[in-house]
Amino acid sequence: MLQSQKNMSSDVQILQPQGILDGTKASQFRQDISRLVEKGAKTILIDFQDVTFMDSSGLGALVLALKTVRAADSKLVICSINEQIRILFELTSMDRVFQPIFENRQEFEKKQSYLG
């Protein structure tokens, strides 16, 4: 199940998928992103802390999410990717598309507060 949490700013929404992000969860993931965009989120942070595995369907859903967010003139950032996801990103050059990739949520929040 996916959960959405508010961050310190109402402009930032956090989505924290759990378990395996594959074809069975890709549709729900895209719906969750669309819902956050419709609510007016300016920045969506996807926290991968609880994702154990992501396949090509999950990666495809992430790319579509990025397009949805950019079309709404918002930002999509990610954090807390594990080794498997990092390797998948490097093999597909997604590590260059999703920049920056934050180590964890705390690093993102520090950067947010610095940017003010």
Secondary structure, DSSP 8 states (H G I E B T S, - for coil): --EEEE-SSTTEEEEE-EEEESHHHHHHHHHHHHHHHHTT-SEEEEE-TEEEEE-HHHHHHHHHHHHHHHHTT-EEEEE---HHHHHHHHHTTHHHHS-SEESSHHHHHHHHHHH-
